Amino acid sequence: MKEEYIVGRNPVLEILKSDKEVEKILVVKGELKGSINKIIGIAKSRNIILQHVYKDKLDQISQGNSHQGVAALVAPYSYCFLDDILNKVTKLGESPFLLILDGIEDPHNLGAIIRTAECAGVHGIIIPKRRSAHVTQTVYKSSAGAVEHMMIAKVNNISNTIDKLKEQGLWIYGADAEGKNYYFNTDLKGSVALVIGSEGKGLSSLVKKKCDFLLKIPMFGHISSLNASNATSILIYEVVRQCHEKKK
């Protein structure tokens, strides 16, 4: 598969902290300050090729993303299988906490969701192979590098995947404006998979039917919906809150 560039200081630092193979680091010519020197130091210690280039080169590579004077040439993101995520949870001896994205197409939203999920301890994210944003340079940047620490499985069919998760004992909670239950009045303890729909259409009709519960977030303003990543953050941290409450 084709190699790709990751840009921005935090994403490149996270790549360097991981086991991912980095072919070379491109650094802008000129005076270097702050964390870029840390990046250079790590690259040298790992014998990674360092190349000093003009800003125009980084502008071209970054495809409109803020590169902050640095880019890393890496192998493409390595997706996992659903069983890999479930096996990881079993080894940890924890209750599964998964995120299912039913058609999130904006890479900025996907990156922001991955960042929140990684911070909150979500075990893995499931996305469809079609009609979905996949891990790209923009997703790396939007996630501040968190994507490198998150297991992401691409599946052929979200509905079939939900059936499999139910067989594994997970409860499936879908985010839907027409849901009967407010998220904060719903028991989200135990083995949980949150399902988030696409930015415009929400959950597909079949996926909605597959959910055990549909959760809604109260809306009191003139705008009737939240950005997908914001809504996901609210629901993820409600699961975290209830989980910690249970442990007290």
C-alpha positions in Angstrom: 0.0 0.0 0.0 1.0 3.6 -0.6 2.9 5.4 2.1 1.5 8.7 3.4 2.5 11.8 5.2 1.5 12.8 8.7 1.8 16.5 9.5 1.9 18.6 12.6 4.0 18.5 15.7 1.7 16.5 18.1 0.7 13.9 15.5 4.3 13.4 14.5 5.4 13.1 18.2 2.7 10.5 18.8 3.9 8.6 15.7 7.4 8.6 17.1 6.2 7.4 20.5 4.4 4.4 18.8 5.9 1.3 17.1 4.9 2.5 13.7 7.6 2.5 11.1 8.7 6.0 10.1 10.7 6.3 6.9 11.8 9.9 7.2 11.0 13.2 8.9 10.8 16.4 6.9 11.6 19.6 8.8 11.3 23.2 7.5 14.5 25.0 6.9 15.3 27.9 9.2 15.3 28.6 12.9 13.8 25.7 14.9 12.1 26.2 18.2 10.0 24.3 20.8 8.8 20.7 20.3 10.3 20.4 16.8 13.7 20.0 18.4 12.3 17.1 20.5 11.1 15.5 17.3 14.5 15.9 15.7 16.1 14.4 18.8 13.9 11.3 18.8 14.4 10.9 15.0 18.1 10.9 15.4 18.0 8.5 18.3 16.0 6.1 16.2 18.2 6.6 13.1 15.3 8.0 11.1 16.3 10.0 8.0 15.9 13.8 8.6 15.4 16.0 5.6 15.4 19.8 5.8 13.0 21.3 3.2 11.5 24.6 2.2 8.1 25.6 3.5 6.6 25.3 0.1 7.3 21.5 0.1 5.5 21.1 3.4 2.6 23.2 2.2 2.3 20.9 -0.8 2.5 17.7 1.4 0.0 18.9 4.0 -3.0 19.3 1.6 -4.3 22.3 3.5 -3.6 21.0 7.0 -1.4 23.0 9.4 2.0 21.3 9.3 3.8 23.5 11.9 7.0 22.9 10.1 7.2 19.1 10.2 5.9 16.0 8.4 6.6 12.3 8.8 6.5 9.8 5.9 4.9 6.6 7.3 3.3 3.4 6.2 -0.5 3.5 5.9 -2.7 3.1 9.0 -3.1 -0.5 9.9 -6.8 -1.4 10.6 -7.6 -4.4 12.8 -10.5 -6.9 12.9 -13.4 -6.8 15.2 -12.1 -10.0 16.9 -8.8 -8.2 17.6 -10.7 -5.6 19.7 -12.7 -8.2 21.5 -9.7 -10.3 22.3 -7.9 -7.2 23.6 -10.8 -6.5 26.0 -10.8 -10.1 27.2 -7.1 -10.0 28.0 -7.6 -6.7 29.9 -10.4 -8.4 31.9 -12.7 -5.3 31.4 -16.2 -4.8 30.2 -16.2 -3.9 26.5 -16.6 -0.2 25.6 -16.9 0.2 21.9 -17.9 2.9 19.4 -19.7 2.2 16.2 -19.7 5.0 13.6 -22.6 4.6 11.1 -21.4 6.7 8.2 -19.3 9.5 9.6 -17.9 11.0 6.4 -16.1 14.2 7.6 -12.5 13.3 8.4 -12.3 16.2 10.9 -15.2 14.7 12.8 -13.7 11.3 12.7 -10.4 12.6 14.0 -12.1 14.5 16.8 -14.1 11.4 17.8 -11.0 9.2 17.8 -9.3 11.8 20.1 -12.1 11.8 22.6 -12.5 8.0 22.4 -8.8 7.4 23.1 -8.7 9.9 26.0 -11.8 8.2 27.6 -10.5 4.7 27.3 -12.8 3.3 24.5 -11.4 -0.1 23.6 -12.0 0.2 19.8 -13.9 1.9 17.0 -15.9 0.2 14.2 -16.5 1.9 10.9 -18.0 0.6 7.6 -15.8 0.0 4.6 -18.1 2.1 2.4 -19.7 5.5 2.9 -17.4 6.5 5.7 -14.3 8.6 6.3 -11.2 6.5 6.7 -7.9 7.3 8.4 -6.1 9.9 6.4 -3.6 12.7 7.1 -6.5 15.0 8.1 -7.8 12.4 10.6 -4.3 12.1 12.1 -4.1 15.8 12.5 -7.6 16.2 13.9 -7.0 13.5 16.4 -3.7 15.0 17.5 -2.1 11.7 16.9 -4.5 9.7 19.0 -5.4 7.5 16.0 -2.1 5.7 16.5 -3.2 4.5 19.9 -6.7 3.4 18.9 -7.8 0.1 17.4 -10.1 0.7 14.4 -11.9 -2.1 12.6 -13.4 -1.7 9.1 -16.5 -4.0 8.6 -18.6 -4.8 5.6 -21.9 -4.5 7.4 -22.7 -2.5 10.5 -26.0 -4.3 11.2 -24.4 -7.7 11.1 -21.6 -6.5 13.3 -24.2 -5.3 15.9 -25.7 -8.8 15.8 -22.3 -10.3 16.6 -21.7 -7.9 19.4 -25.1 -8.7 20.9 -24.1 -12.4 20.9 -21.0 -11.3 22.9 -23.2 -9.8 25.5 -22.9 -6.1 24.6 -25.8 -3.7 24.9 -26.2 -1.4 21.8 -27.1 2.3 22.4 -27.8 4.5 19.4 -27.7 8.3 19.4 -31.0 9.5 17.9 -32.9 12.8 18.3 -36.2 10.9 18.4 -35.0 8.5 21.1 -37.3 8.0 24.1 -34.6 8.1 26.7 -32.3 11.0 27.7 -28.8 9.7 27.9 -28.3 10.7 31.6 -31.4 8.8 32.6 -30.2 5.6 31.0 -28.1 2.8 32.7 -24.9 2.7 30.6 -22.9 0.4 32.8 -21.5 -2.9 31.7 -20.7 -4.0 28.2 -21.6 -1.1 26.0 -21.4 -0.1 22.3 -22.4 3.4 21.4 -23.7 3.9 17.8 -23.3 7.4 16.2 -25.0 8.2 12.9 -23.8 10.3 10.0 -23.6 14.1 10.2 -26.7 14.8 8.1 -28.9 11.7 8.2 -28.2 10.2 11.6 -28.6 6.5 12.1 -29.7 4.4 9.1 -33.1 2.8 9.5 -31.8 -0.8 9.8 -29.1 0.1 12.3 -31.6 2.1 14.4 -33.9 -1.0 14.6 -30.9 -3.1 15.7 -30.2 -0.8 18.7 -31.4 -2.0 22.1 -32.0 1.7 23.2 -32.1 5.0 21.4 -30.6 7.9 23.4 -31.2 11.6 23.0 -29.5 14.7 24.2 -31.7 17.6 25.3 -31.9 20.6 23.0 -33.2 24.0 24.1 -31.7 26.3 21.5 -32.7 27.3 18.0 -30.2 24.8 16.5 -31.7 21.3 16.7 -28.6 19.2 16.6 -25.0 19.0 17.7 -21.9 18.3 15.6 -21.4 14.5 15.5 -18.1 14.7 17.4 -19.6 16.9 20.1 -22.6 14.6 20.6 -20.2 11.6 20.7 -18.1 13.3 23.4 -21.1 13.8 25.6 -22.3 10.2 25.4 -18.8 8.7 25.8 -18.2 10.6 29.0 -21.6 9.7 30.4 -20.5 6.1 30.1 -17.2 6.9 31.8 -19.0 8.8 34.6 -21.3 5.8 35.2 -18.5 3.4 35.1 -16.5 5.3 37.7 -19.7 5.7 39.8 -20.0 1.9 39.8 -16.5 1.4 41.1 -17.0 3.7 44.1 
